[in-house]
């Protein structure tokens, strides 16, 4: 009997759907992928990484880029010290009287106001530094009071979840007087001639976790509610209104700020809000994958962060017995697509300008011996070109390393993309596979793995793996089954991108 050839085309550009039965997932998605990013073009293996600057002598727990007119540097906090790093090296800028030992990365908040770094460790009074001079206590702060988190918004600092001489008030926040350009606020004590103030958001029981700016509004996150805080001026200064109830932020770093809105991780789901409405972006796709593996004893170590260059939000979280972020889930804002991958145990993440030995050009126009007409030296105008690109650094405490991610460095990475249990039309009928057409870009080779099974739940029958060179390739396959699994994987140093897969097969009978 002759069976007509059929062709099923797979272009899994819409990300991972791991929470549904694989046989029910459309060919536009992958049912599993690891260390592969999805965008509006093609799925790509993640790029490499390298160490930024020289290795710190202490374990970095929190990080902030401080960019001023005269310098680019990074400020980072350790357990009991404060540091800055630039192309000149690391400098100890610990407060002269010392700082209390804070082992938890989630208790170190670093923010910037007028280009000045603000550090809070939930044990000492909040401190400030320009990244060059040692940290000092913020002026006008009430003696004997500490806050759990601090953020900057407009020209004010907001202190959240206050522990005072009269007790701890988890729903209480205070904001400072407005800071003059280039300076810090001079007081936190409200008076007729300043804009300092306070508010208590006590209509829900949970404490305030964090806050983040969305355009002109500050969104304040409790674990069970989200509030909008708007500047109104006058005696009131700021007004507050409930935005959402029943959902909030699961940790102090569970909110990612993007120009379009916030991505925030709540109890059991991931949401996007534009400041007016909210919607789940993980339900039915990766929600069960994330929360099924999340270490519930280390919820405070979950981090959400927006990466502007790729327009994606990175959610790092600890799994198993892990303390730091050993896995990531990444959501592409443009493609509305999820991917999953290694976190390698990072504990903090920040974005800024990198100027280290690997980024400095060997010549500048000041030092070049060539004339304008003949110069071809890669010279730059006093390195100003180096200050344009902002990149992402993660803190690796166990390695005592500041790691620059998403680079062209050749790093060996295990990566794969898979669609399991493809029914190829009618799930009740047998399919006889003849060929798999593989189109991918890159160099080196990938490995194609094919497996079949008769019914979902049966053990798979795996064919021998096949090496696939780059380009348009046709792999001859001989296999029979009702459900087909295709998997492309690599373990080399070269990035690659998948253009598409096509399965050539014959539809057979029911028995």
TORVODO-150918 format. One record per residue (C-alpha): x, y, z; residue in three letters. Coordinates in Angstrom, 2 decimals, padded with zeros to 5 digits. Example, Ala and Ser with C-alpha at 12.3 -4.5 7.8 and 13.67 -1.06 7.14 Angstrom:
BEGIN
> east	north	up	nugu
> 012.30	-004.50	007.80	ALA
> 013.67	-001.06	007.14	SER
This chain:
BEGIN
> east	north	up	nugu
> 000.00	000.00	000.00	UNK
> 001.27	003.49	-000.82	UNK
> 001.05	006.23	001.77	UNK
> 001.29	009.90	000.77	UNK
> 004.16	011.91	002.22	UNK
> 003.18	014.53	004.76	UNK
> 005.22	017.38	006.20	UNK
> 004.80	018.95	009.67	UNK
> 006.67	022.23	010.16	UNK
> 007.81	023.26	013.64	UNK
> 008.86	026.82	014.38	UNK
> 008.87	026.98	018.20	UNK
> 009.29	030.74	018.48	UNK
> 006.74	031.36	021.24	UNK
> 008.75	029.96	024.11	UNK
> 008.36	027.13	026.57	UNK
> 005.06	025.63	027.70	UNK
> 005.95	023.04	030.33	UNK
> 002.80	023.10	032.47	UNK
> 000.50	021.39	029.96	UNK
> 000.59	017.82	028.60	UNK
> 003.18	017.87	025.81	UNK
> 000.80	016.22	023.34	UNK
> -001.58	019.19	023.73	UNK
> 001.05	021.88	023.11	UNK
> 001.03	023.62	019.73	UNK
> 004.02	023.34	017.37	UNK
> 004.62	027.09	017.91	UNK
> 005.98	026.30	021.39	UNK
> 008.68	024.12	022.87	UNK
> 007.68	021.74	025.64	UNK
> 011.14	022.00	027.15	UNK
> 014.15	024.21	026.56	UNK
> 017.14	025.04	028.70	UNK
> 019.68	027.81	028.21	UNK
> 017.83	028.82	025.05	UNK
> 016.34	032.31	024.73	UNK
> 013.25	033.17	022.71	UNK
> 012.64	036.47	020.96	UNK
> 010.68	037.75	017.99	UNK
> 013.17	036.11	015.61	UNK
> 014.48	032.64	016.41	UNK
> 015.29	030.56	019.51	UNK
> 018.98	031.02	020.34	UNK
> 021.39	029.40	022.75	UNK
> 022.36	031.82	025.50	UNK
> 025.60	033.66	025.05	UNK
> 028.68	033.49	027.23	UNK
> 029.96	035.43	030.22	UNK
> 033.17	036.69	031.76	UNK
> 034.40	038.19	034.98	UNK
> 034.05	041.96	035.08	UNK
> 036.92	043.80	036.74	UNK
> 039.34	041.96	039.02	UNK
> 038.04	039.53	041.62	UNK
> 036.79	041.11	044.86	UNK
> 038.42	040.03	048.10	UNK
> 034.99	039.67	049.74	UNK
> 031.76	038.00	048.63	UNK
> 029.59	040.62	046.87	UNK
> 025.95	040.49	048.04	UNK
> 024.39	043.57	046.41	UNK
> 025.42	045.79	043.53	UNK
> 024.69	049.23	042.03	UNK
> 026.05	051.16	039.07	UNK
> 026.96	054.76	039.90	UNK
> 027.44	056.85	036.77	UNK
> 028.57	060.44	037.20	UNK
> 029.90	063.00	034.78	UNK
> 033.49	062.25	035.76	UNK
> 033.47	058.49	036.34	UNK
> 031.77	055.13	035.98	UNK
> 032.01	052.83	038.94	UNK
> 030.09	050.13	040.75	UNK
> 029.26	050.05	044.45	UNK
> 028.76	046.70	046.14	UNK
> 027.95	045.54	049.64	UNK
> 029.46	042.57	051.47	UNK
> 028.54	041.00	054.80	UNK
> 030.25	043.66	056.91	UNK
> 031.84	046.09	054.45	UNK
> 031.14	048.36	051.49	UNK
> 033.21	048.64	048.33	UNK
> 033.47	050.31	044.96	UNK
> 035.18	049.12	041.81	UNK
> 036.25	050.88	038.64	UNK
> 038.97	050.40	036.06	UNK
> 041.37	051.59	038.76	UNK
> 040.48	048.58	040.94	UNK
> 038.56	047.87	044.13	UNK
> 038.35	050.39	046.96	UNK
> 037.13	049.89	050.51	UNK
> 034.54	052.61	051.23	UNK
> 033.11	051.12	054.42	UNK
> 031.59	053.60	056.84	UNK
> 034.27	054.87	059.23	UNK
> 032.46	053.44	062.26	UNK
> 031.91	050.11	060.51	UNK
> 028.69	048.37	059.56	UNK
> 026.77	045.53	061.15	UNK
> 027.19	042.05	059.71	UNK
> 024.30	041.27	057.39	UNK
> 024.57	037.81	055.83	UNK
> 021.37	037.96	053.79	UNK
> 021.66	039.47	050.27	UNK
> 017.91	040.15	050.37	UNK
> 018.41	042.60	053.25	UNK
> 020.90	044.78	051.35	UNK
> 019.10	047.46	049.35	UNK
> 021.14	049.72	047.07	UNK
> 019.56	052.56	045.12	UNK
> 020.73	055.78	043.51	UNK
> 019.47	059.32	044.08	UNK
> 021.10	062.14	042.09	UNK
> 023.98	059.81	041.22	UNK
> 024.66	059.08	044.90	UNK
> 024.55	055.51	046.21	UNK
> 022.19	054.78	049.10	UNK
> 022.78	051.57	051.08	UNK
> 020.51	050.01	053.68	UNK
> 021.23	046.70	055.42	UNK
> 018.17	046.55	057.73	UNK
> 020.45	046.69	060.77	UNK
> 022.06	050.15	060.63	UNK
> 020.78	053.58	059.71	UNK
> 020.69	054.05	055.91	UNK
> 023.98	055.33	054.47	UNK
> 025.18	057.22	051.39	UNK
> 028.34	057.56	049.28	UNK
> 029.38	058.97	045.92	UNK
> 031.28	055.73	045.29	UNK
> 034.61	057.39	046.11	UNK
> 034.35	058.62	049.71	UNK
> 033.40	056.21	052.53	UNK
> 029.72	055.74	053.34	UNK
> 028.13	058.03	055.93	UNK
> 024.78	057.98	057.74	UNK
> 021.98	059.82	055.99	UNK
> 021.42	063.17	057.71	UNK
> 018.23	063.74	059.67	UNK
> 017.53	060.04	060.23	UNK
> 015.85	059.19	063.53	UNK
> 018.29	057.61	065.98	UNK
> 017.32	054.09	067.01	UNK
> 015.20	053.45	063.90	UNK
> 015.98	051.09	061.05	UNK
> 014.04	050.18	057.93	UNK
> 013.91	046.93	056.01	UNK
> 014.13	048.44	052.53	UNK
> 014.83	051.80	050.91	UNK
> 014.08	053.12	047.40	UNK
> 014.44	056.40	045.53	UNK
> 011.51	058.05	043.72	UNK
> 011.49	061.50	042.15	UNK
> 013.61	063.61	044.50	UNK
> 012.82	061.64	047.66	UNK
> 013.94	058.52	049.47	UNK
> 011.29	056.11	050.78	UNK
> 012.03	053.96	053.84	UNK
> 009.77	050.90	054.11	UNK
> 008.77	048.62	057.02	UNK
> 010.14	050.59	059.97	UNK
> 011.51	049.22	063.22	UNK
> 011.43	052.05	065.77	UNK
> 011.92	052.51	069.49	UNK
> 008.19	051.97	069.80	UNK
> 008.20	048.68	067.91	UNK
> 008.20	047.37	064.37	UNK
> 005.55	048.69	061.98	UNK
> 005.50	046.61	058.82	UNK
> 002.87	048.76	057.09	UNK
> 004.61	052.06	057.85	UNK
> 006.69	054.03	055.36	UNK
> 008.44	057.38	055.54	UNK
> 009.78	059.63	052.82	UNK
> 012.49	062.23	053.10	UNK
> 012.50	065.87	052.23	UNK
> 013.18	066.58	048.55	UNK
> 016.84	066.54	047.63	UNK
> 018.47	069.37	045.73	UNK
> 020.09	068.36	042.39	UNK
> 023.35	066.52	043.01	UNK
> 022.73	066.14	046.74	UNK
> 020.89	063.99	049.28	UNK
> 017.90	064.89	051.49	UNK
> 018.78	066.86	054.60	UNK
> 015.98	065.64	056.86	UNK
> 013.27	063.04	057.40	UNK
> 011.35	065.07	059.98	UNK
> 008.14	066.58	058.54	UNK
> 007.84	070.35	058.87	UNK
> 005.99	073.19	057.20	UNK
> 009.05	074.12	055.17	UNK
> 009.90	070.66	053.81	UNK
> 008.28	067.74	052.00	UNK
> 009.09	064.90	054.42	UNK
> 006.20	062.71	055.53	UNK
> 004.89	059.28	056.43	UNK
> 001.95	056.96	055.75	UNK
> 000.67	053.68	057.13	UNK
> -000.89	051.22	054.68	UNK
> -002.60	049.12	057.31	UNK
> -005.79	048.04	055.56	UNK
> -004.18	044.70	054.66	UNK
> -002.24	042.65	057.22	UNK
> 001.02	041.90	055.36	UNK
> 004.09	044.08	055.72	UNK
> 005.52	046.25	052.97	UNK
> 008.04	044.28	050.92	UNK
> 009.35	046.75	048.34	UNK
> 008.48	049.61	045.99	UNK
> 009.36	050.49	042.41	UNK
> 008.76	053.43	040.08	UNK
> 006.38	053.11	037.13	UNK
> 006.53	056.31	035.11	UNK
> 005.44	059.07	037.56	UNK
> 003.94	056.68	040.13	UNK
> 005.59	054.68	042.87	UNK
> 004.01	051.24	043.24	UNK
> 004.31	049.91	046.79	UNK
> 004.16	046.14	047.17	UNK
> 003.03	044.20	050.19	UNK
> 002.68	040.46	049.96	UNK
> -001.11	040.76	049.78	UNK
> -001.64	044.11	048.05	UNK
> -000.21	046.72	045.69	UNK
> -000.64	050.46	046.28	UNK
> -000.14	053.43	043.98	UNK
> 001.68	056.43	045.41	UNK
> 001.37	059.69	043.46	UNK
> 003.03	063.05	044.02	UNK
> 000.39	065.74	044.65	UNK
> 002.47	068.44	046.35	UNK
> 001.15	070.83	048.95	UNK
> 000.80	069.75	052.55	UNK
> -000.10	066.18	051.53	UNK
> 002.93	065.72	049.23	UNK
> 002.01	062.12	048.32	UNK
> -001.36	060.39	048.01	UNK
> -001.90	056.64	048.33	UNK
> -004.60	054.35	046.91	UNK
> -005.01	050.56	046.76	UNK
> -004.35	049.24	043.26	UNK
> -004.69	045.45	043.68	UNK
> -005.67	043.26	046.61	UNK
> -004.91	039.60	047.14	UNK
> -001.66	039.69	045.17	UNK
> 001.67	041.37	045.84	UNK
> 005.41	040.74	045.86	UNK
> 006.83	037.54	047.30	UNK
> 010.15	039.16	048.22	UNK
> 011.88	042.54	048.42	UNK
> 013.48	041.98	044.99	UNK
> 010.55	040.32	043.23	UNK
> 009.64	043.36	041.09	UNK
> 011.25	044.20	037.75	UNK
> 010.87	047.73	036.39	UNK
> 010.47	048.17	032.64	UNK
> 009.29	051.13	030.53	UNK
> 006.10	049.20	029.72	UNK
> 005.27	048.20	033.29	UNK
> 006.29	045.95	036.17	UNK
> 006.76	042.20	036.19	UNK
> 006.28	040.95	039.74	UNK
> 006.36	037.53	041.35	UNK
> 003.54	036.93	043.79	UNK
> 002.56	033.87	045.82	UNK
> 002.13	031.19	043.16	UNK
> 002.18	033.27	039.98	UNK
> 003.99	035.89	037.90	UNK
> 002.15	039.05	036.85	UNK
> 002.60	042.02	034.55	UNK
> 001.02	045.36	035.39	UNK
> 000.89	048.60	033.43	UNK
> -000.12	050.46	036.59	UNK
> -003.83	050.11	035.91	UNK
> -004.52	046.43	035.30	UNK
> -002.65	043.21	035.95	UNK
> -002.52	039.84	034.21	UNK
> -000.79	036.53	034.77	UNK
> 002.00	035.88	032.27	UNK
> 003.01	032.44	033.58	UNK
> -000.24	030.51	034.11	UNK
> -000.55	027.58	031.71	UNK
> 003.06	027.96	030.62	UNK
> 005.79	027.89	033.30	UNK
> 004.02	028.72	036.56	UNK
> 004.06	025.15	037.86	UNK
> 007.64	024.69	036.69	UNK
> 008.82	027.72	038.65	UNK
> 006.87	027.24	041.85	UNK
> 007.18	023.46	041.79	UNK
> 010.96	023.71	042.04	UNK
> 011.31	026.92	044.08	UNK
> 012.98	026.43	047.46	UNK
> 010.19	027.64	049.75	UNK
> 012.66	028.18	052.60	UNK
> 014.54	030.80	050.57	UNK
> 011.71	032.82	049.02	UNK
> 013.50	036.01	049.99	UNK
> 016.31	035.19	047.56	UNK
> 014.09	035.27	044.47	UNK
> 015.01	038.16	042.15	UNK
> 013.19	039.76	039.22	UNK
> 015.17	042.14	037.00	UNK
> 014.53	043.84	033.66	UNK
> 017.35	043.66	031.09	UNK
> 016.86	046.68	028.79	UNK
> 019.21	045.61	026.00	UNK
> 017.17	042.46	025.29	UNK
> 013.83	043.77	026.60	UNK
> 013.37	040.77	028.85	UNK
> 012.77	040.13	032.54	UNK
> 015.08	037.69	034.31	UNK
> 013.63	035.86	037.30	UNK
> 016.30	034.11	039.32	UNK
> 015.28	031.67	042.04	UNK
> 016.81	028.99	044.29	UNK
> 015.71	025.41	043.74	UNK
> 016.19	022.22	045.74	UNK
> 018.40	022.95	048.71	UNK
> 019.94	025.96	046.97	UNK
> 020.40	029.26	048.76	UNK
> 021.10	031.50	045.79	UNK
> 019.57	031.75	042.30	UNK
> 020.63	028.52	040.62	UNK
> 017.91	028.71	037.97	UNK
> 016.35	031.46	035.89	UNK
> 013.08	031.91	034.05	UNK
> 013.25	034.63	031.41	UNK
> 010.25	036.40	029.87	UNK
> 010.63	038.26	026.58	UNK
> 008.44	041.37	026.62	UNK
> 008.34	041.59	022.82	UNK
> 007.69	037.93	022.06	UNK
> 005.65	037.14	025.19	UNK
> 007.79	034.01	025.42	UNK
> 009.33	032.14	028.37	UNK
> 012.67	030.37	028.56	UNK
> 014.53	028.57	031.35	UNK
> 018.18	028.13	032.20	UNK
> 021.09	028.05	034.63	UNK
> 021.51	030.75	037.25	UNK
> 024.88	029.48	038.52	UNK
> 024.11	030.67	042.07	UNK
> 023.99	034.44	041.70	UNK
> 022.59	036.54	044.56	UNK
> 022.17	040.01	043.03	UNK
> 021.94	041.64	039.62	UNK
> 022.38	045.17	038.30	UNK
> 022.76	047.02	035.01	UNK
> 025.22	049.77	034.13	UNK
> 028.30	050.80	032.17	UNK
> 031.30	048.47	032.19	UNK
> 034.72	050.08	031.85	UNK
> 037.36	047.51	032.73	UNK
> 040.55	046.19	031.15	UNK
> 038.60	044.15	028.59	UNK
> 036.57	047.12	027.34	UNK
> 039.25	049.81	027.12	UNK
> 040.59	050.44	023.64	UNK
> 044.40	050.46	023.40	UNK
> 044.47	053.98	021.96	UNK
> 042.69	057.28	022.33	UNK
> 042.91	060.28	020.03	UNK
> 045.05	061.95	022.67	UNK
> 047.66	059.19	022.53	UNK
> 047.46	058.22	018.86	UNK
> 050.59	059.04	016.81	UNK
> 048.59	059.06	013.56	UNK
> 046.94	062.01	011.90	UNK
> 043.18	062.34	011.41	UNK
> 043.40	061.32	007.73	UNK
> 045.34	058.11	008.25	UNK
> 044.26	057.02	011.71	UNK
> 042.93	053.45	011.80	UNK
> 043.70	052.49	015.35	UNK
> 040.37	051.94	017.03	UNK
> 041.01	055.18	018.88	UNK
> 038.15	056.84	020.72	UNK
> 037.48	060.36	021.89	UNK
> 038.70	060.01	025.47	UNK
> 036.77	056.73	025.88	UNK
> 033.36	058.44	025.60	UNK
> 032.11	055.68	023.33	UNK
> 032.63	053.18	026.11	UNK
> 030.00	054.94	028.25	UNK
> 027.10	054.35	025.88	UNK
> 026.36	050.63	026.29	UNK
> 024.83	049.45	029.55	UNK
> 025.28	045.79	030.42	UNK
> 024.27	043.43	033.21	UNK
> 026.46	042.14	036.05	UNK
> 025.50	039.46	038.57	UNK
> 027.09	038.86	041.98	UNK
> 028.55	035.38	042.46	UNK
> 029.19	035.19	046.23	UNK
> 030.64	031.68	046.36	UNK
> 033.15	032.55	043.62	UNK
> 033.76	036.08	044.94	UNK
> 033.12	037.33	041.46	UNK
> 031.30	040.08	039.58	UNK
> 030.18	038.37	036.38	UNK
> 029.25	040.16	033.18	UNK
> 026.58	038.14	031.37	UNK
> 025.40	037.95	027.76	UNK
> 028.85	038.34	026.19	UNK
> 030.58	036.87	023.14	UNK
> 033.01	034.87	025.29	UNK
> 033.28	031.20	024.25	UNK
> 031.80	029.34	027.23	UNK
> 030.80	025.69	027.16	UNK
> 027.08	025.55	027.99	UNK
> 024.63	022.65	028.03	UNK
> 021.58	023.71	026.02	UNK
> 018.59	022.04	024.41	UNK
> 015.20	022.63	022.86	UNK
> 012.53	019.94	022.63	UNK
> 008.98	019.28	021.60	UNK
> 007.79	016.03	023.15	UNK
> 004.85	013.81	022.15	UNK
> 003.97	015.45	018.85	UNK
> 000.71	013.82	017.67	UNK
> 001.28	015.05	014.08	UNK
> -002.39	015.43	013.36	UNK
> -004.46	012.46	014.49	UNK
> -003.12	011.13	017.83	UNK
> -004.86	007.79	017.32	UNK
> -003.03	006.91	014.12	UNK
> 000.47	005.56	013.64	UNK
> 003.08	007.68	011.89	UNK
> 006.08	006.39	010.02	UNK
> 008.93	008.87	010.14	UNK
> 011.22	009.14	007.14	UNK
> 013.19	012.37	007.52	UNK
> 013.73	015.37	009.77	UNK
> 014.69	018.63	008.08	UNK
> 016.84	020.74	010.41	UNK
> 017.62	024.39	009.73	UNK
> 019.90	026.18	012.15	UNK
> 022.53	028.89	012.08	UNK
> 025.89	028.90	013.80	UNK
> 029.07	026.86	013.61	UNK
> 029.99	023.41	014.85	UNK
> 027.38	020.73	015.30	UNK
> 024.17	019.98	017.14	UNK
> 022.80	016.63	018.25	UNK
> 019.34	015.54	017.11	UNK
> 017.50	013.03	019.28	UNK
> 014.29	011.37	018.14	UNK
> 012.01	009.17	020.23	UNK
> 008.58	007.60	019.74	UNK
> 005.90	005.97	021.84	UNK
> 002.53	004.42	021.25	UNK
> 000.52	006.11	023.99	UNK
> 001.24	008.97	026.36	UNK
> 002.61	007.47	029.55	UNK
> 004.40	004.57	027.84	UNK
> 008.17	004.39	027.87	UNK
> 009.77	006.06	024.88	UNK
> 011.75	004.23	022.25	UNK
> 014.81	006.33	021.47	UNK
> 016.71	006.25	018.20	UNK
> 020.50	006.66	018.11	UNK
> 021.48	010.36	018.31	UNK
> 022.51	012.03	015.05	UNK
> 025.13	014.76	014.64	UNK
> 023.81	017.68	012.59	UNK
> 026.19	020.21	010.97	UNK
> 025.16	023.84	010.57	UNK
> 022.91	024.95	007.74	UNK
> 020.01	023.22	006.03	UNK
> 020.29	019.50	006.74	UNK
> 018.16	016.46	006.02	UNK
> 018.43	013.62	008.54	UNK
> 017.09	010.26	007.43	UNK
> 015.01	008.59	010.14	UNK
> 013.13	005.31	010.26	UNK
> 010.71	005.14	013.16	UNK
> 007.10	004.19	013.86	UNK
> 004.89	005.58	016.63	UNK
> 001.82	007.58	017.46	UNK
> 003.70	010.30	019.38	UNK
> 007.05	011.74	018.29	UNK
> 009.65	013.61	020.35	UNK
> 012.29	015.81	018.72	UNK
> 015.17	017.32	020.66	UNK
> 018.15	019.43	019.56	UNK
> 020.99	019.86	022.03	UNK
> 024.55	021.12	022.31	UNK
> 027.35	021.28	024.85	UNK
> 029.96	023.32	023.02	UNK
> 031.16	026.90	023.28	UNK
> 029.47	028.32	020.17	UNK
> 026.04	029.99	020.27	UNK
> 023.47	028.85	017.73	UNK
> 019.97	029.70	016.57	UNK
> 017.19	027.40	015.42	UNK
> 015.45	028.48	012.22	UNK
> 013.01	025.58	012.07	UNK
> 012.31	021.86	011.97	UNK
> 010.19	019.85	009.57	UNK
> 009.12	016.23	010.01	UNK
> 008.55	014.18	006.87	UNK
> 006.27	011.22	007.61	UNK
> 003.53	008.92	006.40	UNK
> 000.20	008.64	008.17	UNK
> -000.57	004.95	008.80	UNK
> -003.57	003.14	010.28	UNK
> -005.05	002.85	013.74	UNK
> -003.64	-000.58	014.59	UNK
